[in-house]
């Protein structure tokens, strides 16, 4: 799925939502890691850092290794590390980035990792039922990837 002239990107930018191949590594440069934690038809959400509602746990990669960043995100969001798989990513393509564009160009990747948890006990955040997740999260760029997770 592609968003041509995506409103959240500079003029002429495009965002592609890409389902990862099985056992694929995170693409480079990955700028954010997102964690789609699920349990019994529920999705973990937390308040966004910018105050604009709820989202799945997210962490900026910076100069860290993606796997280390994912581990840090899991420890912060879940309290422990669980098996995860790369579900997919959003690729921003901005050929002529303005000076204030905060991501690498022409390509920047925002990965979504999935972890199915055995229980929600001890995990801080809000657990949305699958039926309530789409109205809350359906406008997020990564949302089309959720169709590939059994909820």
Secondary structure by P-SEA (a helix, b strand, c coil): ccccccccccccbbbbbbbbcccccccccccbbbbbcccccbbbbcccccccccccbbbbbccccaaaaaaaaaaaaccccccccccbbbbbbbccccccccccccbbbbbbbbbbbcccccccccccccccccccccccccccccccccc
